Amino acid sequence: MESDLSNTLLAFVAFFAGFSFLIFIHELGHFVVARYVGIKCTQFAIGMGQALCSWRRGMGWRAGSTEAEYERQIREHLREQGIDPETATKLIEHREDFTAPGRNEKALPSTYADQAAAELGLGETEYRINWLPLGGYVKMLGQEDMDPSARSSDPRSFNSKSVGARMAVISAGVIMNLVLGMILLTLAFQIGVAFQTNIIGYVDPDSPAGVTYAQGHENDPAFQGLQVGDTVTNIDGDIIKDFMDLRLAVALSNPEYPLTVEVKRKCVEQPLQFVMKPKTDDRREQNLPSIGVASIDSLQVDKLTRQFPASAAGLDENMHLAAVDGQALNDYADYYQAIMSQPARRRTLSFLDKDGRGVEYQVSAEPQLQSHNIDQVDGGTLVLKHLLGLQTAAYVGVVTPKSAAEKAGVKVGDLIVRLGDMNWPTPAEVMLTVQQTGLQPLQLVVLRDGQRVDLGPVRPQASGLLGKIGLAGQGKLGVLCTQSPNEVRIGRTLPESPAAALNLPNGARLVKVNDQPVQNWAEFQMAVAKAESPDLKLSFELPIARDPIEESTLHLDDQQLAAVREAGWNMPVDFVLKPLELPLKAEGLLSAPKLGLEKTGDFMVQTYLMLARLFQRSVKVEHLVGPIGIVHAGTTFTERGVPYCLFFLGLLSVNLAVVNFLPIPIVDGGHAVFLIIEKLKGSPVSIKVQAAATYAGLAFIALVFLLVTYYDIVRLVKPQ
């Protein structure tokens, strides 16, 4: 735990240093070109606000700013030359021309101020690090982002230079970020960065990818939808190299037109084409347009999601899944086919560790059950899983270490009999009860080895970053509840469902379907799906003294029976396999820059497409990532190693360049627009227009900043 925290902190520091370097390079571009065309730069700053520390030639490092000391020394030097303090102040501030004593000609104020600085050995530029680590700037004579009226008659001022020179200065930061982005991406691909493959590992049966027929194979069930193991080769003619390409191509597609998805399928000679229109799913937090697929996994165990009995059987992380029922596996598609060919059947999986030690573990597919959506008071949607209206009681599949549940004595395999005032809650009800109760204690009773165990009142822990400092009212118990793999225990019966007529008490246990024993929900779903008659004979054990058995007959119509047969199955959830990743590495020194340049262009196009889809409303503001989200994602990438840090910084550098050159007043793109107008009309845009546009741009950026920061915080503090 401490090691993970230290690694995260180290990754955060490394990413933050890299991000600061991006800002430094951007401002360095402005600074170098400004100096080259002869513009006086008074400040070069990283960050915003007041100075934490600064450096100036002739003065060295200082806490805070060097400006006051710089001006004091020049003022004293000018006074020694016979110039009164008031005039000296005007000279330093470049407010008026000056006639030197004994001379008739006037001189610019900077002539005397700059000469005084040179005689004292003081640099004209203050290099500073400001206290707010966001952005940076170069302060040039005659140019103020927040004050368009700032002007200077000095020939070294920004406004005194030609439109071409000013355009070069404005564009330099963006160009430097693009060049830096290409360099960072080149370095990343020279080392090698792995991406999830473009091979399909999951298809949502109700999604566009699940229901669309391949062209030329309409109404042929064998060609309905994409399949696990399919390789997506291109979308609308654009080559798809990895799953990131696939996801972005779909999310940023034009919502008005369908996509043509081409796939290569094993045992099918010609590529298959599926024409489908992406859709959003409001049940998902990140409801970007999607076709309903996920990338394929490897056969390497990543982590155990059911600590018991998986760990008790000897299964461990990083083991390799080698065979199913003695049949060797080549890839995840083989594993998927072996499980789904008979989903309710228990299969024996063979695992090997790095030393060749073997472990066997039995699993079966998990029933998807049927979905029932209800709208919550706050407008959210809760997805309830059921079979014929019967919902599972909450089975504890995972207990988080050091959580409130672990401290209270909750164990994997417990069934929750009571939580607060609720008897036999469902998994969804456990989550909602804990969230709505906040940090108030809840009475907890569980069923363990056939006996009820009263664990007393349990106080949920504060959830998320803000919750830990007392600013969020939601809590978490530290359990992951699901359906029991060992029995069919009923938590609730949905009203107006087929099972509502049974009038079952909460906590009843289904033991037989048509006189055949059922030991879990998978066997229950399979028994109903295979039933020859629409009349089901069900036997329940009631949760009262001596556990009496009650038999009932449940009649289903054709539609209800078809719904069960179409409910589908999920792969076993006892463990999670690592994603199958494809290393993207340049083959030689010359191919790395080419790959970096290609990806730079791709990211530029994707950023502009995202902004276009933002206006078309297929991408929403809540999908954008703000400063907090960038730091979080950057830290996560950096934890994976140097090439991933370089890749993310390169991606970020390109995005900064694109966003910074948008035609928004106050950013570089807005300044460029004013310069283009000035060139066309032969005179600068009026100060009033510039001021109004500046304030409007500032308000727009502030609004976007607040919105994306809000959604960043919501994502971070939302209970897991």
C-alpha positions as MATLAB code, in Angstrom:
seq = 'MESDLSNTLLAFVAFFAGFSFLIFIHELGHFVVARYVGIKCTQFAIGMGQALCSWRRGMGWRAGSTEAEYERQIREHLREQGIDPETATKLIEHREDFTAPGRNEKALPSTYADQAAAELGLGETEYRINWLPLGGYVKMLGQEDMDPSARSSDPRSFNSKSVGARMAVISAGVIMNLVLGMILLTLAFQIGVAFQTNIIGYVDPDSPAGVTYAQGHENDPAFQGLQVGDTVTNIDGDIIKDFMDLRLAVALSNPEYPLTVEVKRKCVEQPLQFVMKPKTDDRREQNLPSIGVASIDSLQVDKLTRQFPASAAGLDENMHLAAVDGQALNDYADYYQAIMSQPARRRTLSFLDKDGRGVEYQVSAEPQLQSHNIDQVDGGTLVLKHLLGLQTAAYVGVVTPKSAAEKAGVKVGDLIVRLGDMNWPTPAEVMLTVQQTGLQPLQLVVLRDGQRVDLGPVRPQASGLLGKIGLAGQGKLGVLCTQSPNEVRIGRTLPESPAAALNLPNGARLVKVNDQPVQNWAEFQMAVAKAESPDLKLSFELPIARDPIEESTLHLDDQQLAAVREAGWNMPVDFVLKPLELPLKAEGLLSAPKLGLEKTGDFMVQTYLMLARLFQRSVKVEHLVGPIGIVHAGTTFTERGVPYCLFFLGLLSVNLAVVNFLPIPIVDGGHAVFLIIEKLKGSPVSIKVQAAATYAGLAFIALVFLLVTYYDIVRLVKPQ';
ca = [
       0.000    0.000    0.000;
       2.748    2.455    0.976;
       4.751    1.378   -2.069;
       1.762    2.052   -4.363;
       1.315    5.493   -2.800;
       4.979    6.391   -3.204;
       4.910    5.224   -6.837;
       1.839    7.365   -7.479;
       3.450   10.409   -5.852;
       6.629    9.889   -7.864;
       4.577    9.574  -11.059;
       2.671   12.748  -10.158;
       5.891   14.704   -9.638;
       7.366   13.376  -12.883;
       4.243   14.224  -14.876;
       3.931   17.662  -13.291;
       7.551   18.400  -14.199;
       6.838   17.270  -17.763;
       3.711   19.396  -17.993;
       5.613   22.434  -16.705;
       8.174   21.766  -19.434;
       5.393   21.934  -22.071;
       4.401   25.365  -20.794;
       8.048   26.446  -20.685;
       8.608   25.428  -24.315;
       5.439   27.224  -25.438;
       6.429   30.478  -23.763;
      10.033   30.026  -24.887;
       8.768   30.074  -28.475;
       7.101   33.449  -27.921;
      10.147   34.760  -26.076;
      12.813   33.725  -28.585;
      10.935   35.052  -31.610;
      10.009   38.274  -29.782;
      13.661   38.880  -28.945;
      14.631   37.989  -32.516;
      12.321   40.622  -34.060;
      13.494   43.210  -31.510;
      10.655   43.303  -28.969;
      11.541   44.104  -25.384;
      10.396   41.342  -23.005;
      10.088   42.442  -19.391;
       8.923   39.118  -17.918;
       9.162   35.430  -18.734;
       6.837   33.561  -16.349;
       5.796   29.986  -15.652;
       2.489   29.921  -13.772;
       0.067   32.728  -12.967;
      -0.375   35.189  -10.097;
       2.327   36.551   -7.825;
       5.931   35.409   -8.082;
       7.179   32.662   -5.800;
      10.746   33.301   -6.903;
      12.510   35.074   -9.740;
      15.896   35.546  -11.396;
      17.368   38.532  -13.212;
      20.839   39.005  -14.623;
      22.875   41.111  -12.252;
      20.624   40.275   -9.297;
      20.428   36.481   -9.243;
      17.650   34.501   -7.533;
      15.227   36.258   -5.216;
      12.156   35.200   -3.245;
       9.202   36.970   -4.866;
       9.757   39.455   -7.676;
      12.904   41.412   -8.580;
      10.900   44.295  -10.094;
      10.868   46.585   -7.065;
      14.621   46.223   -6.517;
      15.295   46.605  -10.265;
      13.336   49.870  -10.426;
      14.905   51.164   -7.218;
      18.420   50.695   -8.545;
      17.605   52.397  -11.864;
      15.849   55.259  -10.079;
      18.898   55.865   -7.897;
      21.216   55.675  -10.915;
      19.125   58.233  -12.808;
      19.031   60.512   -9.756;
      22.829   60.424   -9.668;
      22.677   61.753  -13.242;
      20.574   64.735  -12.096;
      17.106   63.416  -12.986;
      14.437   64.087  -10.361;
      12.502   61.125   -8.822;
       9.185   61.956  -10.539;
      10.769   62.085  -13.976;
      12.757   58.943  -13.233;
       9.530   57.094  -12.451;
       8.025   58.211  -15.769;
      11.140   57.033  -17.606;
      11.049   53.628  -15.944;
       7.350   53.242  -16.727;
       7.850   54.453  -20.343;
       5.166   57.095  -19.931;
       6.644   60.067  -21.794;
       9.554   61.238  -23.895;
      12.413   62.994  -22.197;
      14.732   65.887  -23.066;
      18.106   65.383  -21.522;
      19.705   68.323  -19.730;
      21.803   70.383  -22.120;
      20.192   68.825  -25.201;
      17.455   70.028  -27.525;
      16.337   66.679  -28.947;
      13.854   64.418  -27.187;
      14.623   60.803  -26.418;
      12.338   57.871  -25.677;
      12.035   57.004  -21.983;
      13.322   53.475  -22.502;
      16.539   54.881  -23.920;
      17.486   56.222  -20.510;
      15.969   53.375  -18.491;
      17.632   50.701  -20.638;
      20.927   52.564  -20.660;
      20.809   52.848  -16.871;
      20.120   49.087  -16.580;
      23.010   48.308  -18.913;
      25.368   50.513  -16.935;
      24.324   48.707  -13.752;
      24.692   45.279  -15.387;
      21.008   44.457  -14.908;
      19.029   42.294  -17.338;
      15.836   43.753  -18.784;
      13.928   40.452  -18.416;
      12.734   38.962  -15.157;
      12.442   35.157  -15.219;
       9.866   34.088  -12.635;
       7.951   31.117  -11.273;
       4.486   32.110  -10.061;
       2.492   30.530   -7.270;
      -0.439   29.217   -9.403;
       0.935   26.342  -11.548;
      -1.386   26.928  -14.500;
      -0.078   28.249  -17.798;
       2.529   30.957  -18.171;
       3.229   34.104  -20.179;
       5.787   36.419  -21.748;
       5.218   40.066  -20.904;
       6.234   42.243  -23.833;
       6.464   46.003  -23.950;
       3.243   47.394  -25.442;
       1.297   44.137  -25.205;
      -1.080   43.142  -22.379;
      -3.539   40.226  -22.750;
      -5.880   41.761  -20.180;
      -5.477   45.365  -21.384;
      -5.881   45.819  -25.165;
      -5.363   49.598  -24.705;
      -1.767   49.002  -23.618;
       0.402   50.791  -26.173;
       3.919   52.174  -26.355;
       5.623   54.518  -28.801;
       8.914   52.754  -28.158;
      10.287   51.112  -31.337;
      10.984   47.968  -29.280;
       7.326   47.605  -28.269;
       5.082   44.827  -29.578;
       2.602   47.193  -31.209;
       5.378   49.025  -33.079;
       6.334   45.924  -35.066;
       4.869   44.877  -38.399;
       1.873   42.553  -38.618;
       4.135   39.820  -39.947;
       6.558   40.141  -37.021;
       3.713   40.108  -34.495;
       2.105   37.104  -36.213;
       5.431   35.261  -35.989;
       5.608   35.980  -32.252;
       1.999   34.868  -31.656;
       2.428   31.665  -33.701;
       5.771   30.675  -32.199;
       4.315   29.106  -29.034;
       1.931   26.888  -30.975;
       4.627   25.840  -33.428;
       6.985   24.984  -30.575;
       4.289   22.809  -28.960;
       3.671   20.972  -32.232;
       7.390   20.382  -32.724;
       7.796   19.274  -29.114;
       4.763   16.985  -29.425;
       6.278   15.320  -32.481;
       9.636   14.911  -30.698;
       8.032   13.386  -27.585;
       5.907   11.005  -29.652;
       8.955   10.037  -31.693;
      10.873    9.206  -28.513;
       7.902    7.249  -27.133;
       7.600    5.141  -30.300;
      11.358    4.640  -30.433;
      11.137    2.979  -26.988;
       7.753    1.373  -27.657;
       4.214    2.005  -26.387;
       1.584   -0.726  -26.134;
      -2.054   -0.129  -27.087;
      -5.112   -2.333  -26.774;
      -5.594   -4.238  -30.003;
      -8.289   -3.739  -32.624;
      -9.506   -7.314  -32.018;
     -13.019   -7.546  -30.572;
     -13.335   -9.196  -27.155;
     -16.921   -8.297  -26.250;
     -20.066   -7.327  -28.175;
     -23.136   -5.885  -26.473;
     -25.997   -7.959  -27.945;
     -28.372   -4.961  -27.997;
     -25.851   -2.549  -29.537;
     -25.410   -1.607  -33.206;
     -22.441   -4.009  -33.367;
     -24.630   -6.780  -31.956;
     -27.692   -6.499  -34.211;
     -26.328   -5.357  -37.592;
     -25.974   -7.925  -40.381;
     -22.901   -8.049  -42.616;
     -23.596   -6.644  -46.066;
     -24.594   -9.413  -48.445;
     -25.547  -11.706  -45.544;
     -28.803  -10.085  -44.418;
     -31.061  -12.312  -42.267;
     -28.311  -14.926  -41.904;
     -27.926  -15.530  -38.119;
     -24.289  -16.570  -38.598;
     -23.473  -13.055  -39.826;
     -25.572  -11.001  -37.420;
     -23.276   -8.691  -35.500;
     -19.567   -8.599  -34.856;
     -18.082  -11.585  -33.039;
     -15.391  -12.097  -30.434;
     -12.129  -12.543  -32.349;
     -13.092  -10.249  -35.252;
     -10.370   -7.756  -36.212;
     -11.592   -4.280  -37.190;
      -9.392   -3.214  -40.101;
     -10.941    0.124  -41.094;
     -13.875    2.443  -40.462;
     -15.167    4.523  -43.363;
     -11.944    3.762  -45.200;
      -9.643    4.951  -42.389;
      -7.182    2.283  -41.257;
      -7.679    1.102  -37.670;
      -4.406    0.047  -36.020;
      -5.535   -0.283  -32.387;
      -8.572    0.074  -30.149;
      -7.847    3.754  -29.490;
      -8.232    4.386  -33.230;
     -11.507    2.449  -33.204;
     -12.957    4.236  -30.190;
     -12.032    7.701  -31.450;
     -13.262    7.002  -34.972;
     -16.680    6.052  -33.576;
     -16.920    8.737  -30.885;
     -15.924   11.536  -33.290;
     -17.959   10.323  -36.259;
     -20.677   12.473  -37.792;
     -23.857   11.585  -35.857;
     -25.990   12.119  -38.961;
     -24.428    9.324  -40.999;
     -23.843    5.587  -40.419;
     -20.367    4.099  -40.319;
     -19.010    1.339  -42.532;
     -17.026   -0.994  -40.279;
     -14.835   -3.540  -42.042;
     -13.661   -6.616  -40.138;
     -11.552   -9.670  -40.813;
     -13.026  -12.883  -39.394;
     -11.385  -16.241  -38.889;
     -12.449  -18.872  -41.423;
     -14.032  -16.211  -43.679;
     -11.902  -15.392  -46.717;
     -13.295  -11.995  -47.675;
     -13.522   -9.002  -45.287;
     -17.004   -8.367  -43.883;
     -18.599   -4.926  -43.909;
     -21.184   -3.765  -41.371;
     -23.034   -0.484  -41.875;
     -24.207    0.823  -38.507;
     -25.028    4.075  -36.762;
     -23.371    4.637  -33.349;
     -25.588    5.444  -30.401;
     -25.175    6.739  -26.870;
     -26.184    4.877  -23.740;
     -27.539    7.206  -21.020;
     -27.007    4.462  -18.433;
     -23.262    4.893  -18.769;
     -21.298    7.706  -17.158;
     -19.231    8.381  -20.292;
     -22.077    8.093  -22.794;
     -20.081    8.931  -25.908;
     -21.327    7.551  -29.234;
     -20.436    3.862  -29.373;
     -21.109    0.765  -31.442;
     -21.028   -1.481  -28.331;
     -17.715   -3.338  -28.459;
     -14.678   -3.775  -26.210;
     -11.118   -4.834  -26.941;
     -10.040   -8.430  -26.446;
      -8.139   -9.674  -23.399;
      -5.017  -11.770  -23.143;
      -4.853  -15.047  -21.201;
      -2.829  -13.489  -18.366;
      -4.587  -13.033  -15.008;
      -4.570   -9.396  -13.887;
      -6.425   -9.600  -10.556;
      -8.904  -11.709   -8.619;
     -12.392  -10.239   -8.282;
     -13.666  -13.074   -6.115;
     -10.996  -13.434   -3.470;
     -12.648  -16.603   -2.248;
     -12.736  -19.315   -3.541;
     -10.263  -18.245   -6.275;
      -7.359  -17.531   -3.921;
      -8.219  -20.580   -1.802;
      -7.818  -22.752   -4.907;
      -4.309  -21.342   -5.424;
      -5.182  -19.001   -8.262;
      -2.913  -15.957   -8.243;
      -2.241  -12.827  -10.234;
      -0.034  -13.083  -13.339;
      -0.889  -16.751  -13.869;
      -1.491  -17.862  -17.450;
      -4.748  -19.499  -18.524;
      -3.570  -22.508  -20.522;
      -6.532  -24.829  -21.117;
     -10.278  -25.439  -20.673;
     -11.286  -29.031  -19.861;
      -7.853  -30.159  -21.018;
      -8.072  -28.394  -24.393;
      -5.151  -25.996  -24.963;
      -6.013  -22.362  -25.698;
      -4.368  -20.206  -28.355;
      -6.072  -16.939  -27.469;
      -9.000  -15.355  -25.628;
     -11.351  -16.146  -28.535;
     -10.746  -19.879  -27.911;
     -11.501  -19.381  -24.202;
     -14.672  -17.429  -25.000;
     -15.910  -20.093  -27.410;
     -15.209  -22.903  -24.939;
     -17.242  -21.220  -22.179;
     -20.115  -19.931  -24.324;
     -20.680  -23.163  -26.221;
     -22.420  -24.507  -23.076;
     -22.684  -21.511  -20.741;
     -24.359  -23.162  -17.742;
     -21.920  -26.081  -17.683;
     -19.124  -26.028  -15.118;
     -15.758  -25.892  -16.859;
     -12.326  -26.750  -15.481;
      -9.733  -24.086  -16.219;
      -6.023  -24.907  -16.073;
      -3.628  -22.142  -15.045;
       0.171  -22.078  -15.009;
       2.490  -19.736  -13.126;
       5.937  -18.629  -14.340;
       7.530  -21.666  -12.675;
       5.182  -24.086  -14.420;
       3.076  -24.800  -11.311;
      -0.450  -25.741  -12.318;
      -3.769  -24.778  -10.711;
      -7.242  -25.968  -11.700;
     -10.340  -23.890  -11.083;
     -13.977  -24.428  -12.053;
     -16.224  -21.727  -13.535;
     -19.343  -21.297  -15.611;
     -20.710  -18.354  -17.558;
     -22.588  -15.672  -15.635;
     -26.209  -15.099  -16.672;
     -26.847  -11.564  -17.921;
     -30.426  -11.898  -16.697;
     -32.959   -9.349  -17.904;
     -32.705   -5.585  -17.498;
     -35.274   -3.356  -15.858;
     -34.504    0.370  -15.747;
     -36.022    2.794  -13.264;
     -35.562    6.552  -13.066;
     -34.259    7.886   -9.764;
     -35.381   11.099   -8.084;
     -32.241   12.962   -9.191;
     -32.817   12.036  -12.818;
     -30.338    9.150  -12.937;
     -31.171    5.695  -14.254;
     -30.737    2.537  -12.194;
     -30.405   -0.758  -14.030;
     -31.978   -3.665  -12.141;
     -31.127   -7.248  -13.079;
     -33.803   -9.922  -12.710;
     -35.136  -13.181  -14.111;
     -38.899  -13.283  -14.641;
     -39.093  -10.474  -12.078;
     -37.008  -12.236   -9.425;
     -34.018  -10.185   -8.242;
     -31.042  -11.661   -6.472;
     -30.294  -10.980   -2.831;
     -26.929   -9.284   -2.268;
     -24.058  -11.765   -2.223;
     -20.709  -10.383   -1.064;
     -18.231  -11.131   -3.834;
     -15.427   -8.757   -2.789;
     -14.475   -7.097    0.497;
     -12.101   -4.154    0.109;
      -9.087   -4.310    2.446;
      -9.201   -1.848    5.387;
     -12.794   -0.920    4.512;
     -15.698   -0.459    6.907;
     -17.039   -3.877    5.878;
     -13.764   -5.681    6.594;
     -13.446   -3.993    9.990;
     -17.012   -5.086   10.814;
     -16.201   -8.720    9.979;
     -17.941   -9.085    6.604;
     -16.545  -12.002    4.586;
     -16.676  -13.009    0.941;
     -19.567  -15.440    0.508;
     -21.873  -13.710    3.004;
     -25.460  -13.003    2.001;
     -26.768   -9.708    3.371;
     -29.903  -10.431    5.404;
     -30.377   -6.924    6.752;
     -28.866   -3.526    6.043;
     -30.339   -0.686    8.085;
     -34.113   -1.030    7.849;
     -33.988   -3.170    4.702;
     -34.317   -6.976    4.744;
     -32.625   -9.072    2.057;
     -31.532   -6.083   -0.060;
     -30.505   -6.516   -3.698;
     -27.010   -5.424   -4.857;
     -28.487   -2.191   -6.225;
     -30.285   -1.508   -2.939;
     -27.068   -2.006   -0.966;
     -25.347    0.640   -3.064;
     -28.242    3.103   -2.878;
     -28.812    2.603    0.856;
     -25.168    3.320    1.693;
     -25.028    6.368   -0.579;
     -28.284    7.860    0.692;
     -27.517    7.225    4.360;
     -24.214    9.060    4.149;
     -21.921    8.339    7.066;
     -24.619    7.219    9.508;
     -24.221    3.692   10.984;
     -26.307    0.877    9.500;
     -27.343   -2.333   11.254;
     -25.798   -5.265    9.369;
     -26.855   -8.940    9.545;
     -25.452  -11.584    7.196;
     -26.148  -15.242    6.417;
     -22.952  -17.291    6.739;
     -22.786  -21.097    6.484;
     -26.540  -21.284    7.010;
     -26.434  -19.195   10.210;
     -27.419  -15.565   10.715;
     -24.591  -13.440   12.084;
     -25.361  -10.013   13.571;
     -22.378   -7.732   12.893;
     -23.938   -4.774   14.688;
     -23.982   -1.180   13.448;
     -21.461   -0.433   10.671;
     -20.491    3.149    9.815;
     -19.626    3.637    6.102;
     -16.363    5.370    5.311;
     -16.209    8.734    3.555;
     -15.866    8.227   -0.178;
     -13.591    9.971   -2.617;
     -11.097   12.786   -2.167;
     -13.567   15.380   -0.883;
     -15.312   12.866    1.340;
     -12.105   12.178    3.215;
     -11.846   15.813    4.243;
     -15.489   16.035    5.232;
     -16.877   17.834    2.169;
     -18.971   14.986    0.705;
     -21.927   13.305    2.364;
     -21.803    9.955    0.546;
     -20.062    6.954    2.003;
     -19.014    3.483    0.974;
     -19.171    0.153    2.741;
     -16.310   -1.490    0.874;
     -18.131   -4.470   -0.625;
     -18.950   -5.541   -4.157;
     -22.274   -7.371   -4.232;
     -23.522   -9.615   -6.989;
     -25.580  -12.795   -7.464;
     -24.560  -15.848   -5.487;
     -22.700  -18.527   -7.464;
     -23.974  -21.210   -5.075;
     -27.738  -20.658   -4.750;
     -30.726  -18.717   -6.083;
     -31.651  -16.426   -3.185;
     -34.454  -13.947   -3.889;
     -34.061  -10.372   -2.679;
     -37.025   -8.676   -4.346;
     -39.837   -9.442   -6.772;
     -40.570   -6.725   -9.320;
     -44.216   -5.622   -9.392;
     -46.163   -6.373  -12.553;
     -43.677   -9.109  -13.476;
     -44.499  -12.801  -14.096;
     -43.120  -13.719  -10.650;
     -45.281  -11.133   -8.860;
     -48.142  -13.666   -8.768;
     -46.007  -15.982   -6.594;
     -46.217  -13.624   -3.568;
     -42.801  -14.767   -2.381;
     -41.290  -13.387    0.830;
     -37.896  -11.678    0.551;
     -35.113  -14.184    1.211;
     -36.841  -17.201   -0.335;
     -34.500  -19.674   -2.055;
     -35.336  -21.360   -5.361;
     -34.332  -25.029   -5.211;
     -35.992  -26.689   -8.242;
     -37.366  -25.865  -11.700;
     -39.626  -28.563  -13.169;
     -38.340  -30.976  -10.482;
     -34.729  -30.376  -11.571;
     -32.407  -28.972   -8.851;
     -30.863  -25.571   -9.572;
     -27.793  -24.457   -7.650;
     -27.227  -20.980   -9.078;
     -28.716  -18.322  -11.320;
     -26.962  -19.712  -14.394;
     -28.718  -23.059  -13.981;
     -31.999  -21.220  -13.309;
     -31.712  -19.200  -16.524;
     -30.719  -22.263  -18.551;
     -33.578  -24.334  -17.109;
     -36.152  -21.704  -18.081;
     -34.591  -21.198  -21.524;
     -34.770  -24.943  -22.225;
     -38.266  -25.435  -20.828;
     -40.544  -27.190  -23.307;
     -43.746  -25.960  -21.636;
     -44.642  -22.353  -20.739;
     -45.834  -23.641  -17.348;
     -42.915  -23.753  -14.921;
     -43.087  -25.772  -11.729;
     -40.985  -23.918   -9.136;
     -39.987  -25.081   -5.653;
     -38.933  -22.515   -3.032;
     -37.448  -22.837    0.432;
     -39.057  -20.147    2.595;
     -36.941  -18.115    5.088;
     -38.990  -19.022    8.133;
     -38.671  -21.608   10.909;
     -37.639  -25.070    9.677;
     -37.277  -23.790    6.074;
     -40.488  -25.258    4.581;
     -40.706  -25.967    0.829;
     -43.463  -24.318   -1.179;
     -44.303  -25.331   -4.748;
     -45.885  -22.983   -7.295;
     -46.665  -23.008  -10.999;
     -45.677  -20.002  -13.059;
     -47.240  -19.498  -16.487;
     -45.240  -17.627  -19.133;
     -46.477  -16.333  -22.456;
     -44.395  -16.605  -25.639;
     -42.959  -13.098  -25.263;
     -41.841  -13.667  -21.681;
     -40.250  -17.001  -22.545;
     -38.447  -15.442  -25.526;
     -37.104  -12.673  -23.296;
     -35.426  -15.244  -21.025;
     -33.964  -17.122  -23.973;
     -32.483  -13.869  -25.316;
     -31.119  -12.684  -21.952;
     -27.620  -13.872  -22.831;
     -24.510  -14.717  -20.817;
     -21.353  -13.050  -19.561;
     -17.916  -14.556  -19.181;
     -16.933  -15.686  -15.645;
     -16.145  -12.825  -13.265;
     -14.037  -14.675  -10.691;
     -10.928  -13.024  -12.156;
      -9.961  -10.288  -14.600;
      -7.586  -10.932  -17.480;
      -5.095   -8.357  -18.660;
      -5.979   -6.539  -21.899;
      -4.211   -7.846  -24.972;
      -1.893   -5.032  -26.000;
      -0.023   -4.523  -29.239;
       3.356   -2.807  -28.880;
       3.722    0.110  -31.265;
       7.457    0.566  -31.790;
       9.373    2.140  -34.624;
      11.424   -0.326  -36.635;
      14.374    2.019  -36.985;
      15.709    5.509  -36.352;
      14.152    6.882  -39.538;
      10.712    5.351  -39.011;
      10.290    6.809  -35.494;
      10.049   10.473  -36.671;
       7.680    9.413  -39.436;
       5.454    7.662  -36.908;
       5.647   10.646  -34.539;
       4.707   13.059  -37.335;
       1.834   10.812  -38.419;
       0.415   10.590  -34.896;
       0.841   14.363  -34.414;
      -1.312   14.953  -37.483;
      -3.868   12.378  -36.304;
      -4.179   14.000  -32.878;
      -4.601   17.468  -34.430;
      -7.443   16.230  -36.626;
      -9.052   14.378  -33.721;
      -8.971   17.479  -31.524;
     -10.670   19.611  -34.185;
     -13.218   16.842  -34.809;
     -13.969   16.667  -31.090;
     -14.643   20.410  -31.035;
     -16.896   20.094  -34.072;
     -18.861   17.257  -32.430;
     -19.133   19.427  -29.324;
     -21.158   21.928  -31.340;
     -23.162   19.088  -32.909;
     -23.876   17.810  -29.359;
     -22.756   14.242  -30.011;
     -19.877   15.049  -27.639;
     -20.877   16.835  -24.428;
     -19.067   19.165  -22.063;
     -18.968   16.458  -19.393;
     -16.839   14.340  -21.734;
     -14.069   16.949  -21.710;
     -11.191   16.721  -19.278;
      -9.993   19.722  -17.257;
      -6.779   20.393  -15.337;
      -7.591   17.935  -12.537;
      -8.526   15.205  -14.997;
      -5.370   15.842  -17.043;
      -3.172   15.519  -13.958;
      -5.008   12.341  -12.911;
      -4.702   10.765  -16.372;
      -1.100   11.931  -16.736;
      -0.152   10.414  -13.387;
      -1.814    7.123  -14.359;
       0.061    7.038  -17.674;
       3.363    7.939  -16.020;
       2.985    5.079  -13.524;
       3.247    2.695  -16.501;
       6.738    3.917  -17.390;
       8.771    6.473  -19.310;
       7.408    5.784  -22.832;
       3.816    6.207  -21.639;
       4.702    9.488  -19.929;
       6.372   10.696  -23.139;
       3.357    9.592  -25.188;
       0.849   11.384  -22.966;
       2.942   14.568  -22.833;
       3.272   14.466  -26.615;
      -0.485   14.060  -26.973;
      -1.029   16.885  -24.495;
       1.455   19.153  -26.271;
      -0.378   18.712  -29.584;
      -3.738   19.370  -27.930;
      -2.396   22.499  -26.220;
      -1.221   23.774  -29.590;
      -4.582   23.154  -31.226;
      -6.689   24.627  -28.410;
      -4.352   27.612  -27.991;
      -4.757   28.584  -31.636;
      -8.549   28.550  -31.650;
     -10.052   31.919  -32.644;
     -10.941   32.822  -29.061;
      -9.978   36.286  -27.778;
      -7.259   36.245  -25.083;
      -5.527   33.111  -26.459;
      -3.007   33.108  -29.315;
      -5.632   32.264  -31.937;
      -7.701   35.294  -30.974;
      -4.672   37.587  -31.269;
      -3.944   36.083  -34.683;
      -7.483   36.892  -35.856;
      -7.053   40.538  -34.821;
      -3.760   40.692  -36.729;
      -5.355   39.247  -39.874;
      -8.153   41.845  -39.669;
      -5.569   44.590  -39.150;
      -3.677   43.443  -42.254;
      -6.851   43.374  -44.363;
      -8.249   46.757  -43.265;
      -4.930   48.532  -42.955;
      -5.437   49.610  -39.342;
      -5.741   47.912  -35.948;
      -9.104   46.748  -34.615;
     -10.533   49.441  -32.328;
      -9.595   49.296  -28.668;
     -13.270   49.043  -27.643;
     -13.858   46.022  -29.879;
     -10.683   44.340  -28.644;
     -11.603   45.029  -25.015;
     -15.140   43.671  -25.435;
     -13.853   40.570  -27.227;
     -11.182   40.046  -24.561;
     -13.675   40.130  -21.710;
     -16.071   37.844  -23.614;
     -13.238   35.388  -24.292;
     -12.139   35.520  -20.668;
     -15.694   34.826  -19.489;
     -16.018   31.914  -21.933;
     -12.734   30.338  -20.836;
     -13.622   30.821  -17.161;
     -16.999   29.127  -17.710;
     -15.447   26.167  -19.537;
     -12.745   25.910  -16.870;
     -15.324   25.772  -14.078;
     -17.469   23.211  -15.902;
     -14.657   20.807  -16.784;
     -13.177   21.145  -13.297;
     -16.575   20.327  -11.796;
     -16.898   17.174  -13.919;
     -13.283   16.243  -13.082;
     -14.098   16.416   -9.370;
     -17.365   14.494   -9.817;
     -15.493   11.674  -11.565;
     -12.839   11.545   -8.837;
     -15.100   11.668   -5.768;
     -17.918    9.508   -7.107;
     -18.225    6.393   -4.895;
     -16.751    3.272   -6.438;
];
